[in-house]
Amino acid sequence: MSQGAGPGHSTDASAKMPPLSGLRVLDLSQVMAGPFCCMLLGDMGADVIKVEPPGVGDQTRKSMGFRMKGEDSPGFLALNRNKRSITLDLKSEEGRRILYKLVETADILVENSRPGVAKRLGADYDTLSKINPRLIYASISGFGQTGPWSQRPGFDLIAQAMGGVISATGIPGAEPVKSGIPVGDLGAGMFACYGILSAVIGRERTGRGQYVDSSLLDAALSLSVWESTEYWATGISPGPLGTANRMSAPYQAFAASDGNFVVGAANQKLWLIFCDVIGRPELKDDPRYAGAVDRVKLRSELAEELRPTFRTRSAEEWVDMFLAAGVPAGPINDYSAALDNEHVRHRQAVIEIDHPIEGRFKALGFPAKLSDTPASVRRPPPLLGQHNEEILAELGLNETNSGAVS
């Protein structure tokens, strides 16, 4: 990290620079969790160098069953903007030599190999921290670097299963259902980013980097806040609830006359308004549903009580009526509606990126909006090895004197 005024201060020259400008990240990861973590850092201004195996690159380049124009998959494009690509054979002495020169210039390294692989390649934290004691080294794995499960292969599906997520997802009595969003993968990437940036701040005091250990299982467990709390409080492992909520009722999807919508009467005030909106004031005085704890305990019974009422109007009518009264409600959008509406356009949640092969393609925008130094796209997702010559030149090398670059 570039030295300057220090945390909490800025100079006129640096005030409008992206917040992570001056940080160099080596992205040795593949697929989702690691690339997502490094993309988040790149979006905020870090110089991210993606180190890929020659010839094949990140395996996500060739994944998924569809393409747009080029050979790289849409999944790769979605996770690798704001990066430069260099190809290195880390199994070769020359490849490691170049990696070590990159490490001398780096602030952060992220890898997501199975525990032990980086050490066999000579790219583990103990080795690299001797080259650069300020290096912050993050490993993302299925189950973490230690413990009896550490050597197991791990994917998001496995983390969701073993972390309890699948047991609490879906419809009661139906076959198991995983979360459609890969919470283990993306959660591990976000927690790694959180750990990395914490270590960056800590390094300002100590002058030394440190090791960050993030896993898909840890992420799945950490995001199970309500479920773990319910288990510890009741001694009963929570099961699936469909769209219902563990802490509030009614707080779920209901079928209207023409489709489904969601509504959340998450406190006593909203419950009383809710009863008036649906024209059922007698429910306010029903002792079965008098308090929040009562309604949660009889969640299924209350839902059955409400279903005939909701079938009397359309989903749009119910949503409009609830919103007019101040009760949170909304339609259940598919992605065609979720990604294309007035509010999402206003929030710039969908952006367009110019790519040398794909032309202009759509991507998700930046979920964190910074007022003075917002995230931006400075580079499209790189072609495999696109920046070999550029990065080697920065190291004082060239492709002819480095046999490891393809």
Beta strands, then each sheet from edge to edge (+ up, - down):
strand 1: 24-27
strand 2: 47-52
strand 3: 83-87
strand 4: 108-111
strand 5: 136-141
strand 6: 211-215
strand 7: 251-255
strand 8: 260-264
strand 9: 329-331
strand 10: 350-355
strand 11: 359-364
sheet 1: 3+ 2+ 1+ 4+ 5+ 6+
sheet 2: 7+ 8- 9+
sheet 3: 10+ 11-
end
